[in-house]
């Protein structure tokens, strides 16, 4: 289905070819904007009016729309989006509480369906290993937690955490051999992950590890580039404030 129609399950709601016309229709339909969006709305109305009424500027504005669309999609990936959050992970620090950060909001709209307020759910992403190389399922990687220092979320309010595997196009892995697309609290609570010598080590790669403990903690990767997303639901202050940092993703010796 995706080969026949690449946007079948991820349509581009923003169409650069008709951007200014679509934007004008949206502005006509929306009669009220909050204080964070009012300034942007005023600027947008002015540009839409120029596109409607000034033929000499119309071509320039159309080129700007195409250029902005291409640039936005070029940087909206798990390698570049957001800021350094330590140990190779990246985060949009104001995720879900954007204020006037329209650029950050636009990047989030490209790579996510939506994001929650970071006080409710915190997201960290990455596409590189500890040495700065692109993550690739042909290799094996580990993420090692001290069992006493797992991501601080609040289970009393339903909090949990997970690390999800995605392919290079930010789709979950289809038909993973052990049925897993993520690992975290749910697998720990079910006793499906093994803590050995006080550490929880997750193993990532397209091939199952030979060691039984490693295989129990295996998160299958595609046979090619992949990226990761951490989700911490009901995060506690050390995670929200960046005082707790996730471990590195380390490529194993081969």
DRENNUBA-153358 format. One line per field, with one value per residue (C-alpha): x, y negated, z; residue in one letter; residue number from 1. Coordinates in nm, 4 decimals, always signed. Each point is the difference from the previous one (the first is absolute). Example, Ala and Ser with C-alpha at 12.3 -4.5 7.8 and 13.67 -1.06 7.14 Angstrom:
BEGIN
px	[+1.2300/+0.1370]
py	[+0.4500/-0.3440]
pz	[+0.7800/-0.0660]
vexse	[a/s]
mivo	[1/2]
// end
This chain:
BEGIN
px	[+0.0000/+0.2789/+0.1907/-0.3084/-0.0850/+0.2786/-0.2357/-0.2775/+0.0468/+0.1939/-0.1549/+0.1607/-0.2704/+0.2153/+0.0234/+0.2581/-0.1575/-0.3171/+0.1401/-0.1110/-0.3488/-0.0430/+0.1357/-0.2400/-0.2949/+0.1117/+0.0319/-0.3452/-0.1439/+0.1739/-0.1413/+0.1973/+0.3624/+0.1555/+0.2623/+0.2884/-0.1266/-0.1426/+0.3244/+0.0616/-0.3585/+0.0359/+0.3199/-0.1655/-0.2987/+0.2323/+0.1943/-0.3158/-0.1349/+0.3229/-0.0249/-0.3603/+0.0467/+0.3596/+0.0810/+0.3673/+0.0385/-0.2029/+0.2835/+0.2449/-0.2391/-0.0629/+0.3746/+0.0299/-0.2712/+0.1752/+0.3387/-0.1358/-0.1794/+0.3194/+0.2167/-0.2450/-0.0177/+0.3791/+0.0561/-0.3065/+0.1643/+0.1122/+0.3641/-0.0546/-0.3346/+0.0181/+0.2980/+0.2685/-0.1446/+0.3163/+0.1596/-0.1048/-0.3735/-0.1918/-0.3040/-0.2309/+0.0112/-0.3293/-0.1841/-0.3758/+0.0337/+0.1227/-0.0840/+0.1219/+0.2481/-0.1724/+0.3072/+0.0223/-0.3708/+0.0374/+0.2822/-0.2107/-0.2910/+0.2239/+0.1499/-0.2829/-0.3756/-0.0084/+0.1860/-0.1311/+0.1003/+0.3473/-0.1305/-0.2333/+0.2213/+0.3633/+0.1586/+0.3674/+0.1259/+0.3206/+0.1341/+0.3718/+0.2074/+0.2495/+0.2670/-0.2239/-0.0613/-0.3479/-0.1773/-0.0162/-0.1660/+0.2905/+0.1857/-0.0802/-0.0483/-0.0650/-0.1705/+0.0938/-0.1937/+0.0904/-0.2970/-0.0346/+0.0056/-0.2621/-0.1752/-0.1842/-0.3717/-0.2853/-0.1700/-0.2451/-0.1577/+0.0244/+0.3499/+0.2106/+0.2855/+0.0960/+0.2606/-0.1526/+0.1782/-0.0635/+0.1378/+0.1677/-0.3403/-0.1197/-0.2374/-0.0094/+0.1636/-0.2481/-0.0365/+0.2951/+0.1092/-0.0782/-0.3020/+0.1695/+0.0028/+0.1036/+0.1376/-0.0567/-0.2254/-0.2602/+0.2578/+0.1723/-0.3257/-0.0848/+0.3371/+0.0947/+0.3324/+0.3007/+0.2000/+0.3495/+0.2523/-0.2058/-0.0303/-0.2684/+0.1654/-0.2156/+0.1377/-0.0784/+0.0685/-0.1622/+0.1441/-0.0967/+0.2867/+0.1373/+0.0160/-0.3265/-0.0011/+0.0722/-0.2684/-0.2556/+0.0768/+0.0098/-0.1742/+0.0069/+0.1254/-0.0522/+0.2812/+0.1169/-0.0083/-0.2246/-0.0839/-0.1344/-0.2562/-0.0203/-0.3344/-0.0350/-0.3629/-0.0626/+0.3723/+0.1416/+0.2020/+0.3498/-0.1132/-0.1936/+0.2863/+0.2713/+0.1780/-0.0633/+0.1596/-0.0695/+0.2972/+0.1955/-0.0674/+0.3244/+0.0945/+0.1243/+0.3382/-0.0274]
py	[+0.0000/-0.2430/+0.0805/-0.0800/-0.3145/-0.1287/-0.2407/+0.2547/+0.0059/-0.3240/-0.2629/-0.3392/-0.2286/-0.2981/-0.0180/-0.2518/-0.0273/-0.1453/-0.1198/-0.3633/+0.0843/+0.2687/-0.2305/-0.2742/+0.2382/+0.1088/-0.3603/-0.0797/+0.2951/-0.0872/-0.3098/+0.0110/+0.0697/+0.0257/-0.2497/+0.2299/+0.0255/-0.3464/-0.1556/+0.2884/-0.0187/-0.3720/+0.0628/+0.2868/-0.2155/-0.2674/+0.2531/+0.1690/-0.3379/-0.0757/+0.3377/-0.0708/-0.3530/-0.0474/+0.2054/-0.1039/+0.1372/+0.3150/+0.1949/-0.1018/+0.1094/+0.3311/+0.0648/-0.0844/+0.2550/+0.2760/-0.0854/-0.0076/+0.3321/+0.1681/-0.1464/+0.0993/+0.3602/+0.0154/-0.0794/+0.1761/+0.3277/+0.1677/-0.0923/-0.3762/-0.0871/-0.1659/-0.0758/+0.2125/+0.1613/+0.1889/+0.3295/-0.0380/-0.0400/-0.3006/-0.1812/-0.2856/-0.1626/-0.1872/+0.2877/-0.0378/-0.3406/-0.1903/-0.3593/-0.1923/+0.2685/+0.0565/+0.1618/+0.2621/+0.0640/+0.0427/+0.2545/+0.1958/+0.0043/+0.1600/+0.2793/+0.0730/+0.0333/-0.2438/-0.0468/-0.0346/-0.2745/+0.1009/+0.0070/+0.2805/+0.1888/-0.0623/+0.1133/+0.0520/+0.1252/+0.1032/+0.1453/+0.0224/+0.2234/-0.1086/-0.0534/-0.2158/+0.2713/+0.0629/+0.2823/+0.3038/+0.3351/+0.1885/-0.0769/+0.0784/-0.2702/-0.0187/-0.2482/+0.0678/-0.1320/+0.0318/+0.1986/-0.2493/-0.2996/+0.0720/-0.2973/-0.1920/+0.0083/+0.0009/+0.3420/-0.1178/-0.2215/+0.2546/-0.0977/+0.2336/-0.0161/+0.1727/-0.0044/+0.0591/+0.1223/-0.1723/+0.0471/-0.2820/-0.1342/-0.0091/+0.2930/+0.2806/+0.3254/+0.2243/+0.3536/-0.0015/+0.3598/-0.0139/-0.2280/-0.2970/-0.3552/-0.1514/+0.0893/-0.1596/+0.0030/+0.2390/+0.2708/-0.0570/+0.0264/+0.3201/+0.1518/+0.0282/-0.1852/+0.1219/-0.2078/+0.1442/-0.1114/-0.3083/-0.1242/+0.0052/+0.0274/-0.0313/+0.1574/-0.1456/+0.1471/+0.1858/+0.3351/+0.1654/+0.0148/+0.3447/-0.0491/+0.0878/-0.3077/-0.2276/+0.1683/-0.0540/-0.3732/-0.0240/-0.2774/+0.0957/-0.2579/-0.0162/+0.1178/-0.3525/-0.3451/-0.0465/-0.2564/+0.0053/-0.1920/-0.0032/-0.0838/-0.0807/-0.0354/-0.2001/-0.0822/-0.1070/-0.3200/+0.1458/+0.1146/-0.3168/-0.2255/+0.2037/+0.1027/+0.3643/+0.1024/+0.3140/+0.2330/-0.0010/+0.2421/+0.1918/+0.2106/+0.3430/+0.1365/+0.2291]
pz	[+0.0000/+0.0919/-0.3224/-0.2047/+0.1959/+0.2273/+0.1779/+0.0579/+0.3760/+0.0415/-0.2267/-0.0462/+0.1309/-0.0990/-0.3790/-0.1214/-0.3454/+0.1514/+0.3319/-0.0117/-0.1265/+0.2660/+0.2692/-0.1044/+0.0228/+0.3464/+0.1169/-0.1377/+0.1937/+0.3286/+0.1622/+0.3263/+0.0912/+0.3438/+0.1147/-0.0991/-0.3581/-0.0629/-0.1264/-0.2399/-0.1237/-0.0723/-0.1971/-0.1878/-0.0990/-0.1391/-0.2093/-0.1253/-0.1082/-0.1877/-0.1743/-0.0985/-0.1275/-0.1183/-0.3067/+0.0074/+0.3528/-0.0536/-0.1623/+0.2726/+0.2750/-0.1780/-0.0149/+0.3695/+0.0830/-0.1965/+0.1525/+0.3558/-0.0533/-0.1246/+0.2768/+0.2716/-0.1156/-0.0342/+0.3689/+0.1430/+0.0895/+0.3203/-0.0628/-0.0168/+0.1574/+0.3382/+0.2226/+0.1621/+0.3142/+0.0980/-0.1020/-0.3628/+0.0634/-0.1325/+0.1300/-0.0899/+0.3455/-0.0379/-0.1649/+0.0225/+0.1650/-0.3023/+0.0767/-0.3053/-0.1113/-0.3324/-0.1544/+0.2748/-0.0338/-0.3768/+0.0422/+0.2484/-0.2442/-0.2635/+0.2112/+0.2462/-0.0075/+0.2918/+0.3282/+0.3522/+0.2407/+0.1253/+0.3591/-0.1093/-0.2434/-0.0834/-0.3282/-0.0834/-0.3350/-0.1726/-0.3231/+0.0860/+0.2263/+0.2658/-0.2680/-0.2190/-0.2622/-0.1389/+0.1819/-0.2260/+0.0649/-0.1530/+0.3235/+0.3630/+0.2630/+0.3716/+0.2313/+0.3613/+0.3005/+0.3647/+0.1311/+0.2848/-0.2357/-0.2609/-0.1671/+0.2741/-0.0749/+0.2508/+0.0051/+0.2677/-0.2688/-0.2807/-0.1111/-0.2134/-0.2495/-0.3226/-0.2768/-0.3441/-0.3125/-0.3343/-0.3480/-0.1928/-0.1099/+0.3615/-0.0352/+0.2562/-0.1059/-0.1810/+0.1407/+0.2447/+0.0668/+0.3723/-0.0368/+0.1653/-0.1320/+0.3332/+0.3425/+0.3362/+0.3037/-0.1407/-0.0710/+0.3351/+0.1921/-0.1869/+0.0937/-0.3672/+0.0368/+0.1941/+0.2459/+0.0334/+0.2636/+0.0815/-0.3580/-0.2655/-0.3419/-0.3094/-0.3185/-0.3416/-0.3441/-0.2862/+0.1086/+0.3274/+0.2534/+0.0756/+0.3781/+0.1785/+0.2246/-0.2953/-0.2100/+0.2777/-0.0172/-0.3804/-0.1925/-0.3706/-0.2497/-0.3763/-0.2268/-0.0651/+0.1543/+0.2996/+0.2663/+0.3539/+0.1998/+0.3785/+0.1576/+0.3672/+0.1065/+0.3203/+0.0245/+0.3343/+0.0501/-0.0624/-0.3444/-0.0829/+0.1117/-0.1749/+0.3198/-0.0885/-0.3290/-0.1983/-0.0615/-0.3238/-0.2847/-0.0368/-0.3001/+0.1033/-0.1072/-0.3013]
vexse	[x/x/x/x/x/x/x/x/x/x/x/x/x/x/x/x/x/x/x/x/x/x/x/x/x/x/x/x/x/x/x/x/x/x/x/x/x/x/x/x/x/x/x/x/x/x/x/x/x/x/x/x/x/x/x/x/x/x/x/x/x/x/x/x/x/x/x/x/x/x/x/x/x/x/x/x/x/x/x/x/x/x/x/x/x/x/x/x/x/x/x/x/x/x/x/x/x/x/x/x/x/x/x/x/x/x/x/x/x/x/x/x/x/x/x/x/x/x/x/x/x/x/x/x/x/x/x/x/x/x/x/x/x/x/x/x/x/x/x/x/x/x/x/x/x/x/x/x/x/x/x/x/x/x/x/x/x/x/x/x/x/x/x/x/x/x/x/x/x/x/x/x/x/x/x/x/x/x/x/x/x/x/x/x/x/x/x/x/x/x/x/x/x/x/x/x/x/x/x/x/x/x/x/x/x/x/x/x/x/x/x/x/x/x/x/x/x/x/x/x/x/x/x/x/x/x/x/x/x/x/x/x/x/x/x/x/x/x/x/x/x/x/x/x/x/x/x/x/x/x/x/x/x/x]
mivo	[1/2/3/4/5/6/7/8/9/10/11/12/13/14/15/16/17/18/19/20/21/22/23/24/25/26/27/28/29/30/31/32/33/34/35/36/37/38/39/40/41/42/43/44/45/46/47/48/49/50/51/52/53/54/55/56/57/58/59/60/61/62/63/64/65/66/67/68/69/70/71/72/73/74/75/76/77/78/79/80/81/82/83/84/85/86/87/88/89/90/91/92/93/94/95/96/97/98/99/100/101/102/103/104/105/106/107/108/109/110/111/112/113/114/115/116/117/118/119/120/121/122/123/124/125/126/127/128/129/130/131/132/133/134/135/136/137/138/139/140/141/142/143/144/145/146/147/148/149/150/151/152/153/154/155/156/157/158/159/160/161/162/163/164/165/166/167/168/169/170/171/172/173/174/175/176/177/178/179/180/181/182/183/184/185/186/187/188/189/190/191/192/193/194/195/196/197/198/199/200/201/202/203/204/205/206/207/208/209/210/211/212/213/214/215/216/217/218/219/220/221/222/223/224/225/226/227/228/229/230/231/232/233/234/235/236/237/238/239/240/241/242/243/244/245/246/247/248/249/250/251/252/253/254]
// end
